[in-house]
């Protein structure tokens, strides 16, 4: 497994789904969307309460996705 695949791939989600914990899977998905909303709101606040363009929303969303994938892989793959 390469470095990018190890830290930012979908192996954490696979490990979570094979463990059979449906409640945990739902919780992590809800946390992802809550964090995404919070990061977009935080970006809007930092940029001076201006409405961000769709490009910047996509950039913030992509960065949040990478951070969240890192934590999921850290919790379910790389620690065990």
C-alpha positions as CSV (number, residue, x, y, z in Angstrom):
1,X,0.0,0.0,0.0
2,X,1.4,3.4,-1.0
3,X,1.7,6.3,1.3
4,X,-1.2,8.2,-0.2
5,X,-3.4,5.1,-0.3
6,X,-2.5,4.2,3.3
7,X,-3.3,7.6,4.8
8,X,-6.0,9.0,2.4
9,X,-7.6,5.9,0.9
10,X,-10.9,4.2,1.6
11,X,-9.4,1.4,3.7
12,X,-10.7,2.9,6.9
13,X,-14.3,2.9,5.6
14,X,-13.8,-0.8,4.5
15,X,-12.6,-1.7,8.0
16,X,-15.5,0.1,9.6
17,X,-18.1,-1.5,7.3
18,X,-16.7,-5.0,7.8
19,X,-16.8,-4.7,11.6
20,X,-20.6,-4.7,11.3
21,X,-21.2,-1.6,13.4
22,X,-24.0,0.2,11.5
23,X,-24.4,2.8,14.2
24,X,-20.7,3.8,14.0
25,X,-20.9,4.0,10.2
26,X,-23.9,6.3,10.4
27,X,-22.2,8.4,13.2
28,X,-19.1,8.9,11.1
29,X,-21.0,9.9,8.0
30,X,-23.0,12.4,10.1
31,X,-19.8,13.8,11.5
32,X,-18.4,14.1,8.0
33,X,-21.3,16.3,6.9
34,X,-21.4,18.3,10.1
35,X,-17.6,19.0,9.7
36,X,-18.1,19.9,6.1
37,X,-20.8,22.4,7.0
38,X,-18.7,23.8,9.8
39,X,-15.6,24.2,7.6
40,X,-17.6,26.0,4.9
41,X,-19.2,28.3,7.6
42,X,-15.7,28.9,9.1
43,X,-14.3,29.7,5.7
44,X,-17.1,32.2,5.1
45,X,-16.5,33.8,8.5
46,X,-12.7,34.0,7.9
47,X,-13.2,35.5,4.4
48,X,-15.2,38.4,5.8
49,X,-18.7,37.0,5.7
50,X,-18.8,37.1,2.0
51,X,-20.6,34.4,0.1
52,X,-17.9,32.1,-1.2
53,X,-17.9,31.0,-4.8
54,X,-18.6,27.4,-5.8
55,X,-14.9,26.9,-6.5
56,X,-13.8,27.9,-3.0
57,X,-16.6,25.7,-1.5
58,X,-15.2,22.8,-3.6
59,X,-11.6,23.5,-2.4
60,X,-12.7,23.7,1.2
61,X,-14.8,20.5,0.8
62,X,-11.9,18.7,-0.8
63,X,-9.5,19.7,2.0
64,X,-12.0,18.6,4.6
65,X,-12.5,15.3,2.8
66,X,-8.7,14.7,3.0
67,X,-8.5,15.6,6.6
68,X,-11.5,13.3,7.5
69,X,-10.1,10.4,5.4
70,X,-6.8,10.8,7.3
71,X,-8.5,10.5,10.6
72,X,-10.7,7.6,9.6
73,X,-7.6,5.7,8.3
74,X,-5.7,6.7,11.4
75,X,-8.4,5.3,13.7
76,X,-9.4,2.1,11.8
77,X,-6.3,1.0,9.8
78,X,-3.0,2.5,11.0
79,X,-3.6,2.1,14.8
80,X,-4.6,-1.5,14.7
